[in-house]
């Protein structure tokens, strides 16, 4: 039996996501939407056209909306569906997703936002954090339809003052809640420290803060794809976004370059091709590559960079999003020491020197002198701003300082 979901973008019906009788998926833009002057494609990998996109063509975008790895398996088991069934998972959890896309059953529409948030007491929040490993994203709980990509436990929440609310149905959230992970000691402090260090040297990053509920520590990451407005009828506005894997049509299980995922060259090529302001975005991407190298973040893959689609004066702009998921992975011995994307052909960060950044400059169409100079500049800024008195980040500070000092000594 053929199954259908209506796809909405900014609460506008844009097309049909279908599962055919053989279990494959396909997507077709609505003919009326295609005629609209300001019609925005769902993805760079799904440009506006009347022909139906096949399973192979559209899976990279749609699968990229969903959680990954073990969390995906647990969610599927809790919902009673197959872990490999993108359609069934989006049917169940596709109410509030990254960007401005929402999935609804035929005949349904995104509901008004009034009374769509439930305030959480500290006791309830502690219970939810305890439940997340067994019930990722709270999938299966009545009224909850949240989907966030990634393998880490997390939850979309709505913040109002100091209070935390749970979005119901398709109501938008303002923050991502990321709890501590027992097997990765200090990961909350790790990410907060790296994000704040990036901000301290002038990089565009999502805002973060550490909070606790009882004895439960968690990180709150402000969503850059949500805007609080003064419009009473729409107090919270979605901004569409997609990660680089989605934009390039690459399925999430192939997000690492060694598995056929995104390379640094592809990141720069993508920005050069689609960004409304390519020069500042290319500079920001270069800084991101250098910063991830300096903080020993080996997990900076294609799903950790995104395109943001804010509404401009002449339609929708295309910009590199603020940085997120900045973590010093090297501090955890059991995590892979290969970088997700090679620099000048090298995957081992300790083997990278300025000659590899020069090779990267050649691959990406950037000037060698510019790249070498910027590597030194960012290293100096990181070395100077790498401070903090928390014992939990002392090892990270030492690693980052050692790496920055090594770079500054390179000829």
C-alpha positions as a printed Julia matrix, in Angstrom:
411×3 Matrix{Float64}:
  0.0    0.0     0.0
  1.27   3.45   -0.91
  1.62   5.73    2.13
  1.76   9.54    2.1
  2.94  12.37    4.32
  2.33  16.04    3.63
  5.52  18.11    3.89
  5.25  21.67    5.16
  7.96  24.33    5.0
  7.32  27.5     7.01
  3.8   26.09    7.47
  3.31  26.08    3.68
  2.43  22.83    1.96
  5.34  22.06   -0.36
  4.82  18.48   -1.48
  4.26  14.8    -0.85
  6.7   12.41    0.79
  5.63   8.9    -0.15
  6.5    5.3     0.59
  5.78   3.01   -2.33
  4.52  -0.55   -2.15
  8.07  -1.88   -2.39
  9.09   0.13    0.69
 11.1    2.81   -1.12
 10.5    6.52   -0.61
 10.01   9.37   -3.07
  9.22  13.07   -2.96
  7.17  15.27   -5.3
  6.8   19.04   -5.05
  3.23  20.34   -5.1
  2.47  21.97   -8.5
  0.92  25.02   -6.8
  3.99  25.51   -4.64
  6.25  25.38   -7.7
  4.37  28.34   -9.16
  4.89  30.55   -6.1
  7.4   33.33   -6.69
  9.2   32.82   -3.39
  9.17  29.0    -3.38
 12.2   27.7    -1.48
 13.6   24.22   -2.22
 13.64  21.82    0.71
 17.31  21.2     0.01
 20.15  22.05   -2.34
 19.97  18.35   -3.24
 16.24  18.72   -4.1
 15.97  21.75   -6.41
 12.49  22.79   -7.48
 11.16  20.6   -10.3
  7.93  18.92  -11.31
  9.39  15.41  -11.69
  9.27  13.08   -8.7
 12.51  12.51   -6.8
 13.41   8.84   -6.44
 14.46   7.07   -3.25
 18.12   7.38   -4.19
 17.75  11.09   -4.94
 15.81  12.15   -1.85
 16.96   9.83    0.93
 20.0   11.92    1.88
 17.8   14.84    2.9
 14.94  12.99    4.59
 17.04  10.41    6.44
 19.28  13.27    7.56
 16.43  14.72    9.64
 16.3   11.62   11.84
 18.42  10.5    14.8
 21.3    8.16   14.08
 22.97   5.01   15.36
 21.73   3.27   18.49
 19.23   6.04   19.29
 17.5    5.45   15.96
 17.24   1.73   16.75
 15.83   2.38   20.22
 13.29   4.9    18.9
 12.17   2.44   16.23
 11.79  -0.32   18.79
  9.78   1.96   21.11
  7.51   2.97   18.23
  7.13  -0.57   16.88
  8.59   0.2    13.45
 11.65  -0.88   11.53
 14.84   1.08   12.26
 15.49   1.21    8.52
 12.1    2.72    7.69
 12.67   6.48    7.27
  9.04   7.07    6.33
  7.52   5.42    9.41
  9.94   7.21   11.7
  9.17  10.63   10.2
  5.47   9.83   10.41
  5.89   9.38   14.17
  8.48  12.01   15.12
  8.43  14.57   12.27
  6.45  17.31   14.03
  9.35  19.49   15.22
 12.55  19.0    13.24
 15.7   20.94   12.46
 14.95  23.84   10.14
 11.39  24.75    9.14
 10.14  21.41    7.83
  7.17  19.57    9.37
  5.55  16.28    8.38
  1.8   15.78    8.73
 -0.65  13.06    7.78
 -2.89  13.86    4.78
 -5.8   16.02    5.9
 -3.86  17.49    8.83
 -2.21  20.88    9.1
  0.32  22.32   11.56
 -1.71  23.29   14.61
 -1.81  26.71   16.3
  0.91  27.19   18.88
 -1.31  28.16   21.82
 -1.22  25.69   24.72
  1.34  23.56   22.91
  3.97  23.71   25.67
  4.08  21.86   28.99
  6.12  23.37   31.81
  8.52  20.94   33.44
  9.27  20.87   37.14
 12.81  19.94   38.22
 11.5   16.53   39.24
  9.93  15.97   35.81
 13.07  17.21   34.05
 15.26  14.82   36.08
 12.91  11.98   35.16
 13.08  12.89   31.46
 16.89  13.07   31.52
 16.97   9.65   33.2
 14.57   8.31   30.54
 16.44   9.62   27.48
 18.83   6.62   27.09
 15.8    4.3    27.01
 13.47   6.71   25.21
 15.52   9.04   22.96
 13.7   12.3    22.1
 10.84  10.92   24.25
  9.61   9.2    21.09
  6.42   7.29   21.77
  5.16   9.55   24.54
  1.7   10.91   23.83
  1.81  14.27   22.05
  5.58  14.26   21.43
  6.74  14.51   17.79
 10.35  15.66   17.93
 13.21  14.72   15.62
 16.84  15.81   15.9
 19.71  14.38   13.91
 22.78  12.97   15.63
 23.8   10.03   17.77
 23.93  11.77   21.18
 21.03  11.88   23.65
 19.3   15.24   23.36
 15.9   16.86   23.61
 14.27  19.9    22.0
 12.85  22.23   24.67
 11.26  25.67   24.96
 12.89  28.14   27.33
 10.96  30.99   28.92
 13.0   32.84   31.5
 14.42  30.21   33.81
 11.61  27.75   33.1
 11.91  24.82   30.69
  8.91  23.63   28.69
  8.32  20.56   26.58
  6.98  21.34   23.06
  3.92  19.27   22.14
  2.87  18.22   18.64
  4.57  20.43   16.08
  5.23  23.42   18.39
  8.72  24.89   17.83
 11.47  24.74   20.44
 14.08  27.33   21.38
 16.92  25.17   22.74
 18.53  21.75   22.52
 19.1   20.07   25.88
 22.15  17.77   25.94
 22.63  15.82   29.19
 25.88  14.51   30.6
 27.08  11.14   29.29
 28.41   8.77   31.94
 31.0    7.1    29.71
 32.37  10.48   28.55
 33.27  12.3    31.77
 32.88  16.06   31.65
 31.38  16.18   28.15
 28.97  18.98   29.14
 31.85  21.14   30.38
 33.91  20.07   27.36
 31.41  21.3    24.8
 30.59  24.47   26.75
 34.28  25.3    27.04
 35.03  24.73   23.33
 31.97  26.7    22.24
 32.83  29.62   24.5
 36.48  29.56   23.39
 35.3   29.76   19.77
 33.1   32.73   20.65
 35.97  34.38   22.55
 38.13  34.43   19.4
 35.3   35.88   17.33
 33.79  32.82   15.63
 30.04  32.7    15.0
 28.72  30.01   17.34
 25.46  28.97   18.96
 24.97  30.28   22.5
 25.37  27.71   25.3
 24.92  27.52   29.05
 25.36  24.8    31.65
 22.43  24.09   33.97
 21.55  21.51   36.58
 18.35  19.89   37.76
 18.96  18.12   41.06
 22.25  16.31   40.47
 21.74  16.19   36.71
 24.02  18.45   34.7
 23.1   19.39   31.13
 23.99  21.8    28.36
 21.42  24.13   26.82
 22.24  25.13   23.25
 20.22  28.0    21.82
 18.74  27.13   18.44
 19.95  29.45   15.69
 17.11  28.19   13.46
 14.48  29.71   15.74
 13.75  33.43   16.28
 11.65  34.97   19.03
  9.42  37.66   17.51
  7.07  40.37   18.79
  4.22  38.94   16.72
  1.66  37.6    19.19
  0.22  35.28   16.54
  3.67  33.75   15.88
  5.95  34.41   18.89
  8.51  31.88   17.74
  9.55  31.67   14.09
 11.35  28.81   12.36
 14.24  29.37    9.96
 14.96  26.6     7.52
 18.35  24.9     7.61
 20.04  21.73    6.42
 23.39  20.17    7.15
 26.05  19.71    4.49
 25.32  15.99    4.09
 21.68  16.79    3.33
 22.66  19.59    0.96
 24.92  17.18   -0.95
 22.43  14.29   -0.86
 24.65  12.08    1.32
 22.93   9.63    3.69
 23.81  10.08    7.39
 25.38   6.64    7.72
 28.06   7.86    5.29
 28.8   11.16    7.03
 32.52  10.46    7.48
 34.83  11.13    4.55
 36.42   7.68    4.77
 32.93   6.22    4.25
 32.23   8.36    1.2
 31.03  11.37    3.16
 31.75  15.07    2.88
 35.31  16.31    2.41
 36.69  19.77    3.22
 36.9   20.46   -0.51
 33.19  19.71   -0.9
 32.38  22.06    1.99
 34.14  24.96    0.28
 32.74  24.05   -3.13
 29.21  24.01   -1.7
 29.56  27.42   -0.07
 31.14  28.92   -3.16
 28.24  27.61   -5.27
 25.23  28.5    -3.1
 26.09  31.09   -0.43
 24.48  34.51   -0.79
 27.65  35.99    0.77
 30.39  33.56   -0.27
 33.47  35.53    0.84
 32.56  35.85    4.56
 31.19  32.31    4.59
 34.36  30.89    3.04
 36.43  32.75    5.63
 34.2   31.44    8.41
 34.52  27.89    7.08
 38.31  28.2     6.99
 38.31  29.41   10.59
 36.06  26.49   11.56
 38.43  23.94   10.01
 41.43  25.51   11.76
 39.63  25.79   15.11
 38.42  22.17   15.05
 42.0   21.1    14.33
 43.34  23.19   17.22
 40.85  21.87   19.78
 41.42  18.27   18.62
 37.82  17.81   17.49
 38.15  14.71   15.32
 34.38  14.4    14.86
 33.81  17.51   12.71
 31.94  15.72    9.9
 29.54  16.93    7.23
 26.52  16.88    9.54
 28.25  19.31   11.89
 28.11  22.14    9.35
 24.87  23.59    8.06
 23.31  26.03    5.63
 20.81  28.5     7.04
 18.03  30.07    4.94
 16.92  33.37    6.54
 14.4   35.54    4.71
 16.17  38.44    2.98
 14.94  41.53    1.13
 14.8   39.66   -2.17
 13.79  36.17   -1.11
 15.65  33.64    0.98
 19.36  34.05    1.65
 21.78  31.12    1.95
 24.38  31.4     4.71
 26.77  29.22    6.65
 25.1   28.61   10.01
 26.72  29.35   13.37
 29.03  26.58   14.55
 27.8   23.86   16.9
 28.92  20.51   18.4
 32.43  21.79   19.11
 34.08  19.2    21.38
 37.64  18.16   22.16
 37.23  14.48   21.29
 40.92  13.72   21.79
 40.44  13.76   25.56
 38.47  10.48   25.33
 40.89   7.59   24.59
 38.25   5.25   23.14
 37.13   7.71   20.43
 38.59   7.43   16.92
 41.78   9.42   16.4
 41.1    9.89   12.68
 39.65  13.26   11.77
 36.24  13.08   10.1
 37.6   15.1     7.17
 41.24  15.03    6.11
 43.41  18.14    5.95
 45.6   18.02    2.86
 45.14  14.25    2.65
 46.0   13.57    6.3
 43.42  12.08    8.67
 45.7   11.89   11.75
 45.76  15.35   13.32
 49.18  14.83   14.92
 50.63  14.3    11.42
 49.27  17.58   10.06
 51.68  20.48    9.49
 51.54  23.7     7.47
 52.31  21.84    4.24
 49.02  19.97    4.63
 47.15  23.24    5.11
 48.86  24.44    1.92
 47.63  21.31    0.13
 44.14  22.01    1.51
 44.41  25.56    0.15
 45.15  24.16   -3.31
 42.21  21.72   -3.11
 39.74  24.38   -2.0
 40.84  27.2    -4.29
 42.18  29.35   -1.46
 45.52  31.11   -1.49
 48.37  29.29    0.24
 49.7   32.44    1.89
 46.22  33.39    3.15
 45.62  29.95    4.68
 49.06  29.74    6.33
 48.67  33.2     7.8
 45.17  32.46    9.1
 46.3   29.17   10.7
 48.92  31.12   12.67
 46.47  33.91   13.56
 43.79  31.54   14.87
 46.39  29.51   16.79
 47.64  32.71   18.46
 44.11  33.79   19.35
 43.28  30.34   20.75
 46.52  30.22   22.76
 45.88  33.68   24.24
 42.19  33.09   25.07
 42.56  29.46   26.25
 41.84  30.03   29.92
 39.48  28.87   32.63
 39.6   27.59   36.19
 37.35  24.54   36.03
 39.19  21.36   36.98
 37.04  19.38   34.55
 38.47  21.26   31.57
 42.1   21.39   32.69
 43.07  18.45   30.45
 41.32  20.07   27.5
 43.03  23.39   28.12
 46.39  21.64   28.21
 45.7   19.76   24.97
 44.52  22.88   23.17
 47.43  25.0    24.41
 49.92  22.31   23.4
 48.38  22.05   19.94
 48.26  25.84   19.43
 51.86  26.2    20.62
 52.95  23.45   18.21
 51.29  25.27   15.31
 52.86  28.6    16.27
 56.29  26.94   16.18
 55.77  25.57   12.66
 57.71  27.13    9.77
